[in-house]
Amino acid sequence: MSESEQDPGIFQAYLDDNELIIKMVLFFVQKNMLLNYFITALRNIRRRLGFTLINVFGLALGIASCLLIFLVVRYELNYDGFNSKADRIYRVNHHSIDYNPRLSPAIAPAMRNDFPELLVAQLYYDGGMVKIGNDRFNEKNYAYADEYVPRVFDYQWIAGDPHRALSAPNSIVLTESYARKYFGSKDAMGQAIFLDNQFSCKVTGIIRDLPGNTSLPAPFLVSLSTIRKWLNEMGNGYWNIPGGSFCFICLPENYPVQRVRARIHGFMAKNWGKEVADHATLLLQPLKEIHFDQRYLDIDLSPTTSRQTYWALAGIALFIIITACINFINLATGQAVTRAKEVGVRKVLGARRPQLIGQFIGETAVQVIVALLVGVLIAALLVPQLAVWLDIRIHASELEEPIVLAFLAALIVVIIPLAGLYPAFVQSAFRPAVSLKGTPAASSGGLNLRRVLVILQFGISQLMIILDSIKILSSHSP
């Protein structure tokens, strides 16, 4: 008996002394195995190039569709979310016989007086002729805004003082694109703009263009004090409601909105009498709910829509990616029997089933990654056209944002096991003795599952067609 056999501790001491070397050897062996898996996967993909292209392109179309839907749903569900105080901003709405977002201009000053703890912002939307030198532009939906508007809403200021830019009469703050439209490369600050054939305004500020998903779009802002005389001539009546007058409030931090709602009736009775307070009320609508609340009269600034519509659209994206994976699985299992001899030879040479599963999963991973890259390219090419078609402001550059990259990583993590596990188990299960004699018949279990997947695929397609037909019929119903 050798000394090492007499004392097992000697062998253990050897392992302890050479632990680093052993770990390095194991690492390079594993790395070499993974490299061999990758090379083998590439060879098999090249050998079946036509099949691979069909499978990859089908999956790429599914990924592109899913990605485009993700961009649209993210854009819509994040309406007004760019405002840092969005959770504390409320639109003050009139409600008597209907839900009306328009208000008397007298309400904002009264609220500022009776609720001093609140920030109260007032806007009036209008349209008219803009004259700059000899150039004339017919603009619509620009806003007269008081000096509190920049304190309530987030604007990114390029030039000008946000605390003073809208204070003085005849002041105007342009968005970046309109500054270029009116003045080109010339500095717009201090330039004169003749507005609506009656006001000579001076540019006192320039802000970044507002995001498309805002409930308060405006090409430029004019100081509300410019039309204060006209507003005062309307009087302080509660029912004097011009077409474009709106009021917003911003609560202090940790200030419950119920405290304001509880005082609304008394506020109205104090300022306009008990009869008005008994027949009408003011509703406080969260800023983030404006785009999704269809009870209110259309104001032509930002169309309202149902939040459920976009959750349904997200569900469609899920169906699309499931259908693409089912198609991938069916094509892969359909090709499985053609690789039976390859599996038999590998098993005879000592390959174990987990190794074969790893190889087939590796092939799937390569195809999925290529499909992902192609899908992202297709999505990037289609984003501009989709933005025009849906009249929304999304850009191909959004595909580089962290949340989109995280979404793509999640797709890879989900698709690779979803599309690759079953074909890998089917192909690795062939018995060498049978597969080397000829092409083995597909198992009844595998055949039945393929039938189930095909039926499921057609079922999802039919369901989407039916739902789309119902939507079309309902939109045309009287």
KOLTI-277945 format. One line per 10 residues: number of its first residue (from 1); their letters; for each residue x, y, z of C-alpha. Coordinates in nm, 4 decimals, padded with zeros to 6 digits. Example, Ala and Ser with C-alpha at 12.3 -4.5 7.8 and 13.67 -1.06 7.14 Angstrom:
BEGIN
1 = as = 01.2300 -00.4500 00.7800 | 01.3670 -00.1060 00.7140
END
This chain:
BEGIN
1 = mseseqdpgi = 00.0000 00.0000 00.0000 | 00.1406 00.3408 -00.1024 | 00.2001 00.6217 00.1394 | -00.0778 00.8306 -00.0184 | -00.3245 00.5444 00.0235 | -00.2226 00.5061 00.3866 | -00.2740 00.8752 00.4527 | -00.5620 01.0370 00.2558 | -00.4670 01.3676 00.4103 | -00.1630 01.3869 00.1836
11 = fqaylddnel = -00.3887 01.3939 -00.1265 | -00.6108 01.6587 00.0305 | -00.3053 01.8673 00.1168 | -00.1951 01.8400 -00.2482 | -00.5363 01.9686 -00.3627 | -00.5220 02.2545 -00.1145 | -00.1739 02.3578 -00.2253 | -00.2669 02.3535 -00.5947 | -00.6252 02.4796 -00.5684 | -00.5632 02.7820 -00.7897
21 = iikmvlffvq = -00.3990 02.5756 -01.0644 | -00.6828 02.3193 -01.0590 | -00.9453 02.5941 -01.0819 | -00.7634 02.7490 -01.3788 | -00.7471 02.4121 -01.5556 | -01.1177 02.3516 -01.4975 | -01.1993 02.7035 -01.6190 | -01.0094 02.6564 -01.9465 | -01.1657 02.3124 -01.9986 | -01.5142 02.4543 -01.9485
31 = knmllnyfit = -01.4341 02.7536 -02.1677 | -01.3065 02.5209 -02.4403 | -01.6249 02.3114 -02.4160 | -01.8425 02.6228 -02.4513 | -01.6322 02.7332 -02.7495 | -01.6779 02.3919 -02.9081 | -02.0547 02.4166 -02.8491 | -02.0575 02.7581 -03.0177 | -01.8506 02.6409 -03.3178 | -02.0682 02.3316 -03.3573
41 = alrnirrrlg = -02.3810 02.5462 -03.3394 | -02.2492 02.7746 -03.6154 | -02.1629 02.4765 -03.8353 | -02.5097 02.3255 -03.7960 | -02.6743 02.6611 -03.8661 | -02.4648 02.7029 -04.1828 | -02.5458 02.3465 -04.2923 | -02.9210 02.4222 -04.2677 | -02.9032 02.7836 -04.3845 | -03.2439 02.7931 -04.5563
51 = ftlinvfgla = -03.4224 02.6505 -04.2528 | -03.2276 02.8858 -04.0253 | -03.3183 03.1941 -04.2305 | -03.6883 03.1061 -04.2233 | -03.6810 03.0441 -03.8502 | -03.4737 03.3528 -03.7678 | -03.6773 03.5864 -03.9901 | -04.0074 03.4613 -03.8474 | -03.8833 03.5164 -03.4938 | -03.7354 03.8555 -03.5909
61 = lgiascllif = -04.0739 03.9742 -03.7182 | -04.2332 03.8707 -03.3888 | -03.9643 04.0526 -03.1887 | -03.9944 04.3655 -03.4057 | -04.3727 04.3715 -03.3612 | -04.3386 04.3214 -02.9873 | -04.0771 04.5968 -02.9646 | -04.2875 04.8476 -03.1600 | -04.5899 04.7768 -02.9417 | -04.3720 04.8201 -02.6329
71 = lvvryelnyd = -04.2632 05.1669 -02.7523 | -04.6238 05.2720 -02.8208 | -04.7594 05.1377 -02.4908 | -04.4726 05.2955 -02.2950 | -04.5324 05.6282 -02.4688 | -04.9070 05.6298 -02.3997 | -04.9053 05.4968 -02.0436 | -04.6401 05.7524 -01.9476 | -04.8544 06.0520 -02.0480 | -04.7518 06.3639 -01.8520
81 = gfnskadriy = -04.5072 06.1514 -01.6526 | -04.2149 06.3776 -01.7467 | -04.3374 06.6334 -01.4905 | -04.1492 06.5779 -01.1656 | -04.4515 06.6932 -00.9634 | -04.7042 06.4985 -01.1721 | -04.8370 06.3063 -00.8713 | -04.9223 06.6366 -00.6990 | -05.0738 06.8232 -00.9955 | -05.4509 06.8308 -01.0504
91 = rvnhhsidyn = -05.6689 06.9915 -01.3149 | -05.9663 07.1797 -01.1720 | -06.2790 07.0860 -01.3689 | -06.6357 07.2143 -01.3720 | -06.9179 06.9645 -01.3207 | -07.2902 07.0321 -01.3270 | -07.4805 06.8566 -01.6046 | -07.1616 06.7426 -01.7762 | -06.7883 06.7102 -01.7144 | -06.6136 07.0188 -01.8472
101 = prlspaiapa = -06.2398 07.0889 -01.8113 | -06.2953 07.4564 -01.9007 | -06.3412 07.7069 -01.6191 | -06.4227 08.0670 -01.5566 | -06.1015 08.2752 -01.5421 | -06.2218 08.4016 -01.2031 | -06.1639 08.0668 -01.0336 | -05.7821 08.0646 -01.0371 | -05.7398 08.4002 -00.8556 | -06.0081 08.2999 -00.6027
111 = mrndfpellv = -05.8355 07.9681 -00.5333 | -05.5020 08.1426 -00.4968 | -05.6617 08.3684 -00.2357 | -05.8534 08.0975 -00.0423 | -05.5931 07.8201 -00.0733 | -05.2622 08.0027 -00.0193 | -05.0813 07.6740 00.0441 | -05.1400 07.5660 -00.3170 | -04.9645 07.6620 -00.6379 | -05.2419 07.7686 -00.8757
121 = aqlyydggmv = -05.1630 07.7999 -01.2471 | -05.3919 07.9473 -01.5100 | -05.3832 07.8936 -01.8866 | -05.5910 08.0155 -02.1759 | -05.5571 07.8454 -02.5155 | -05.6137 08.0430 -02.8329 | -05.5081 08.0670 -03.1949 | -05.4375 08.3445 -03.4405 | -05.1999 08.5155 -03.6765 | -04.8299 08.5465 -03.5908
131 = kigndrfnek = -04.6393 08.8151 -03.7804 | -04.2592 08.8443 -03.7803 | -04.1359 09.1131 -04.0153 | -04.3043 09.0361 -04.3459 | -04.3635 08.6703 -04.2627 | -04.7026 08.5526 -04.1416 | -04.7939 08.2248 -03.9731 | -05.1375 08.0993 -03.8797 | -05.0920 07.9198 -03.5470 | -05.3376 07.7330 -03.3267
141 = nyayadeyvp = -05.3418 07.6037 -02.9710 | -05.0780 07.8345 -02.8300 | -05.1280 07.9218 -02.4638 | -05.1507 08.2338 -02.2541 | -04.9905 08.1320 -01.9242 | -04.9454 08.3113 -01.5944 | -04.6179 08.3311 -01.4045 | -04.7106 08.0262 -01.1924 | -04.7208 07.7858 -01.4884 | -04.3381 07.7341 -01.4985
151 = rvfdyqwiag = -04.3469 07.6627 -01.1242 | -04.6103 07.3904 -01.1650 | -04.4937 07.2252 -01.4884 | -04.1428 07.1184 -01.5850 | -03.9977 07.3124 -01.8764 | -03.6348 07.2800 -01.9788 | -03.5136 07.6369 -02.0191 | -03.2548 07.7113 -02.2850 | -03.2658 08.0865 -02.2311 | -03.4548 08.3255 -02.0057
161 = dphralsapn = -03.5501 08.3373 -01.6386 | -03.8343 08.0933 -01.5555 | -03.9387 08.3116 -01.2594 | -03.9776 08.6306 -01.4641 | -04.0206 08.5311 -01.8300 | -04.4028 08.5275 -01.8130 | -04.4546 08.8015 -01.5549 | -04.4720 09.1148 -01.7686 | -04.7428 09.1786 -02.0301 | -04.6575 09.1127 -02.3948
171 = sivltesyar = -04.3907 08.8536 -02.3067 | -04.3589 08.5355 -02.5079 | -04.1642 08.2132 -02.4470 | -04.0920 08.0063 -02.7592 | -04.0230 07.6369 -02.7861 | -03.6917 07.5520 -02.9478 | -03.8417 07.4364 -03.2790 | -04.0560 07.7492 -03.3119 | -03.7599 07.9728 -03.2347 | -03.5862 07.8112 -03.5340
181 = kyfgskdamg = -03.9040 07.8333 -03.7424 | -03.9441 08.2058 -03.6831 | -03.5833 08.3253 -03.6635 | -03.3670 08.0518 -03.8144 | -03.0106 08.0604 -03.6815 | -03.0577 08.4133 -03.5412 | -03.0788 08.4536 -03.1618 | -03.4530 08.4727 -03.0828 | -03.4128 08.6350 -02.7401 | -03.5402 08.9941 -02.7390
191 = qaifldnqfs = -03.6942 08.9658 -03.0871 | -04.0370 09.1143 -03.1594 | -04.3432 08.9090 -03.2543 | -04.6740 09.0678 -03.3556 | -04.9509 08.8428 -03.2275 | -05.3143 08.8146 -03.3302 | -05.3061 09.1555 -03.5022 | -05.3096 09.3359 -03.1664 | -05.0129 09.2507 -02.9409 | -04.6487 09.3369 -02.9996
201 = ckvtgiirdl = -04.4654 09.0738 -02.7907 | -04.1019 09.0377 -02.6919 | -03.9287 08.6980 -02.6702 | -03.8242 08.6568 -02.3058 | -03.7443 08.2850 -02.2997 | -03.6779 07.9695 -02.5006 | -03.7621 07.6179 -02.3794 | -03.7054 07.2698 -02.5126 | -03.9869 07.1236 -02.7205 | -04.2499 06.9607 -02.5028
211 = pgntslpapf = -04.2780 06.5812 -02.5208 | -04.5503 06.4495 -02.7465 | -04.7195 06.2696 -02.4573 | -04.8360 06.5822 -02.2780 | -05.1943 06.6912 -02.2157 | -05.0891 07.0565 -02.2524 | -04.9057 07.0925 -02.5844 | -04.8162 07.4438 -02.6977 | -04.5833 07.5873 -02.9641 | -04.5226 07.8881 -02.7397
221 = lvslstirkw = -04.6455 08.0565 -02.4208 | -04.7623 08.4168 -02.3948 | -04.7892 08.5946 -02.0594 | -05.1486 08.5814 -01.9362 | -05.1232 08.9438 -01.8217 | -05.1250 09.0323 -02.1933 | -05.4989 08.9561 -02.2057 | -05.5774 09.0325 -01.8421 | -05.7894 09.3336 -01.9362 | -06.0074 09.1193 -02.1614
231 = lnemgngywn = -06.0404 08.8522 -01.8907 | -06.1429 09.1151 -01.6353 | -06.4079 09.2464 -01.8723 | -06.5731 08.9057 -01.8584 | -06.6429 08.9649 -01.4902 | -06.6052 08.7353 -01.1920 | -06.9087 08.5175 -01.2655 | -06.8758 08.1441 -01.2138 | -07.0626 08.0683 -01.5359 | -06.8526 08.2935 -01.7609
241 = ipggsfcfic = -06.6582 08.0105 -01.9196 | -06.4567 08.0916 -02.2356 | -06.3491 07.8103 -02.4604 | -05.9844 07.7738 -02.3698 | -05.9614 07.8617 -02.0000 | -05.8010 07.6046 -01.7691 | -05.6799 07.5912 -01.4103 | -05.4266 07.3598 -01.2462 | -05.3182 07.3252 -00.8853 | -05.0067 07.1708 -00.7338
251 = lpenypvqrv = -05.0244 07.0382 -00.3779 | -04.7414 07.0687 -00.1279 | -04.5546 06.7469 -00.0559 | -04.7414 06.5017 00.1706 | -05.0550 06.7161 00.1448 | -05.3696 06.5001 00.1002 | -05.5945 06.6140 -00.1842 | -05.8990 06.5277 00.0306 | -05.8291 06.8403 00.2361 | -05.8883 07.0539 -00.0723
261 = rarihgfmak = -06.1903 06.8558 -00.1907 | -06.3561 06.8894 00.1487 | -06.3413 07.2704 00.1232 | -06.4662 07.3056 -00.2363 | -06.8360 07.3518 -00.1480 | -06.7579 07.6244 00.1059 | -06.5171 07.7904 -00.1367 | -06.7846 07.8094 -00.4065 | -07.0551 07.9276 -00.1672 | -06.8283 08.2036 -00.0372
271 = nwgkevadha = -06.7301 08.3349 -00.3796 | -07.0401 08.2715 -00.5939 | -07.3245 08.2005 -00.3553 | -07.4987 07.8945 -00.2137 | -07.7166 07.8452 -00.5213 | -07.4115 07.7944 -00.7436 | -07.2481 07.5686 -00.4838 | -07.5628 07.3523 -00.4673 | -07.5949 07.3104 -00.8452 | -07.2326 07.2789 -00.9536
281 = tlllqplkei = -06.9013 07.1655 -00.8157 | -06.5326 07.1616 -00.8951 | -06.3617 06.8271 -00.9479 | -05.9898 06.7755 -00.8978 | -05.8559 06.5439 -01.1665 | -05.5030 06.3982 -01.1333 | -05.2754 06.5132 -01.4145 | -05.1834 06.1559 -01.5095 | -05.5533 06.0654 -01.5495 | -05.6390 06.3399 -01.8003
291 = hfdqryldid = -05.5331 06.1420 -02.1064 | -05.7351 05.8361 -02.0002 | -06.0544 05.9941 -01.8611 | -06.3123 05.9925 -02.1408 | -06.5923 06.1493 -01.9368 | -06.4736 06.5012 -02.0125 | -06.5640 06.7085 -02.3150 | -06.3143 06.6949 -02.5985 | -06.0892 07.0021 -02.5913 | -05.8889 06.9306 -02.9102
301 = lspttsrqty = -05.5564 06.9632 -02.7298 | -05.4850 06.6000 -02.6570 | -05.7356 06.3251 -02.7420 | -05.8399 06.0995 -02.4569 | -05.8279 05.7242 -02.4804 | -05.8901 05.4231 -02.2616 | -05.5992 05.2856 -02.0589 | -05.7427 04.9370 -02.1161 | -05.6774 04.9813 -02.4888 | -05.3039 04.9860 -02.4283
311 = walagialfi = -05.3101 04.7002 -02.1809 | -05.4960 04.5031 -02.4500 | -05.2250 04.6067 -02.6964 | -04.9623 04.4759 -02.4537 | -05.1575 04.1489 -02.4419 | -05.1454 04.1326 -02.8215 | -04.7676 04.1749 -02.8063 | -04.7541 03.8789 -02.5674 | -04.9651 03.6701 -02.8067 | -04.7388 03.7655 -03.0973
321 = iitacinfin = -04.4199 03.6592 -02.9196 | -04.5834 03.3330 -02.8023 | -04.6969 03.2625 -03.1599 | -04.3449 03.3333 -03.2908 | -04.1978 03.0932 -03.0331 | -04.4543 02.8253 -03.1216 | -04.3607 02.8621 -03.4883 | -03.9927 02.8330 -03.3917 | -04.0598 02.5175 -03.1869 | -04.2629 02.3519 -03.4632
331 = latgqavtra = -03.9968 02.4170 -03.7255 | -03.7201 02.2986 -03.4912 | -03.8976 01.9760 -03.3926 | -03.9885 01.9172 -03.7572 | -03.6154 01.9186 -03.8344 | -03.5276 01.7063 -03.5322 | -03.5533 01.3688 -03.7033 | -03.3065 01.4784 -03.9745 | -03.0385 01.5058 -03.7042 | -03.1042 01.1633 -03.5525
341 = kevgvrkvlg = -02.7845 01.0074 -03.6889 | -02.5799 01.3021 -03.5630 | -02.7254 01.2498 -03.2146 | -02.6594 00.8739 -03.2377 | -02.2937 00.9214 -03.3355 | -02.2387 01.1746 -03.0559 | -02.3916 00.9416 -02.7986 | -02.1787 00.6495 -02.9195 | -01.8709 00.8718 -02.8837 | -01.9650 00.9383 -02.5217
351 = arrpqligqf = -02.1765 01.2499 -02.5304 | -02.4254 01.2622 -02.2459 | -02.7788 01.3938 -02.2766 | -02.7134 01.7150 -02.0759 | -02.4265 01.7941 -02.3141 | -02.6525 01.7461 -02.6172 | -02.9216 01.9608 -02.4575 | -02.6596 02.2301 -02.3968 | -02.5514 02.2133 -02.7589 | -02.9058 02.2447 -02.8951
361 = igetavqviv = -02.9873 02.5264 -02.6519 | -02.6686 02.6969 -02.7716 | -02.7866 02.6734 -03.1322 | -03.1197 02.8193 -03.0299 | -02.9450 03.1009 -02.8413 | -02.7392 03.1941 -03.1479 | -03.0503 03.2025 -03.3662 | -03.2468 03.4024 -03.1080 | -02.9695 03.6614 -03.0716 | -02.9443 03.6992 -03.4501
371 = allvgvliaa = -03.3256 03.7263 -03.4691 | -03.3161 03.9905 -03.1956 | -03.0613 04.1986 -03.3858 | -03.2630 04.1703 -03.7072 | -03.5838 04.2497 -03.5164 | -03.4290 04.5648 -03.3643 | -03.3132 04.6732 -03.7111 | -03.6638 04.6204 -03.8541 | -03.8181 04.8113 -03.5621 | -03.5729 05.1006 -03.6064
381 = llvpqlavwl = -03.6657 05.1248 -03.9763 | -04.0411 05.1176 -03.9029 | -04.0506 05.3558 -03.6029 | -04.0633 05.6794 -03.8122 | -04.3507 05.5516 -04.0246 | -04.5350 05.4219 -03.7185 | -04.4991 05.7622 -03.5496 | -04.6558 05.9331 -03.8523 | -04.9318 05.6747 -03.8811 | -05.0330 05.6961 -03.5143
391 = dirihasele = -04.9523 06.0705 -03.4840 | -04.7275 06.0165 -03.1834 | -04.3751 06.1340 -03.1096 | -04.1507 05.8294 -03.0808 | -03.8014 05.8006 -03.2260 | -03.5642 05.5198 -03.3214 | -03.3151 05.6594 -03.0691 | -03.5439 05.5336 -02.7907 | -03.4256 05.1820 -02.8741 | -03.0978 05.2731 -02.7019
401 = epivlaflaa = -03.2610 05.3751 -02.3728 | -03.1892 05.1573 -02.0661 | -03.5510 05.0508 -02.0171 | -03.5727 04.9328 -02.3801 | -03.2404 04.7470 -02.3511 | -03.3692 04.5842 -02.0321 | -03.6852 04.4840 -02.2215 | -03.4728 04.3277 -02.4978 | -03.2634 04.1403 -02.2408 | -03.5846 04.0108 -02.0825
411 = livviiplag = -03.7032 03.8948 -02.4260 | -03.3815 03.6951 -02.4731 | -03.4104 03.5387 -02.1272 | -03.7721 03.4395 -02.1968 | -03.7464 03.3343 -02.5624 | -03.4371 03.1117 -02.5433 | -03.5806 02.8610 -02.2920 | -03.9337 02.8982 -02.4310 | -03.8269 02.8250 -02.7892 | -03.5282 02.5996 -02.7259
421 = lypafvqsaf = -03.5979 02.3616 -02.4380 | -03.8559 02.1351 -02.5976 | -03.6680 02.0833 -02.9305 | -03.3492 02.0201 -02.7300 | -03.5175 01.7534 -02.5171 | -03.6739 01.5903 -02.8260 | -03.3478 01.5762 -03.0207 | -03.1348 01.4606 -02.7287 | -03.3774 01.1758 -02.6483 | -03.3055 00.9702 -02.9623
431 = rpavslkgtp = -03.1578 00.6264 -02.8847 | -02.8296 00.5499 -03.0669 | -02.9303 00.1966 -03.1657 | -03.2437 00.3194 -03.3401 | -03.1156 00.6453 -03.4856 | -02.8047 00.4872 -03.6441 | -03.0155 00.2279 -03.8273 | -03.2290 00.4925 -03.9953 | -03.4552 00.7878 -03.9321 | -03.6474 00.7324 -03.6082
441 = aassgglnlr = -04.0156 00.8007 -03.5969 | -04.1278 01.0930 -03.3894 | -04.2719 00.9906 -03.0591 | -04.6481 01.0085 -03.0203 | -04.6016 01.2518 -02.7322 | -04.3941 01.4875 -02.9456 | -04.6372 01.4585 -03.2359 | -04.9339 01.5340 -03.0121 | -04.7601 01.8369 -02.8629 | -04.6835 01.9728 -03.2086
451 = rvlvilqfgi = -05.0497 01.9371 -03.2994 | -05.1483 02.1182 -02.9825 | -04.9024 02.3990 -03.0596 | -05.0330 02.4354 -03.4160 | -05.3917 02.4499 -03.2901 | -05.2895 02.7058 -03.0263 | -05.1120 02.9125 -03.2900 | -05.4164 02.9199 -03.5166 | -05.6413 02.9848 -03.2156 | -05.4417 03.2939 -03.1156
461 = sqlmiildsi = -05.4499 03.4219 -03.4751 | -05.8264 03.3730 -03.4988 | -05.8799 03.5411 -03.1621 | -05.6835 03.8482 -03.2701 | -05.8787 03.8677 -03.5989 | -06.2111 03.8403 -03.4129 | -06.1167 04.1081 -03.1604 | -06.0028 04.3405 -03.4382 | -06.3306 04.2817 -03.6254 | -06.5322 04.3604 -03.3117
471 = kilsshsp = -06.3353 04.6838 -03.2647 | -06.3970 04.7889 -03.6267 | -06.7711 04.7123 -03.6016 | -06.8063 04.8992 -03.2715 | -06.6263 05.2058 -03.4113 | -06.8757 05.2213 -03.7008 | -07.1876 05.1534 -03.4941 | -07.4298 05.4482 -03.4520
END
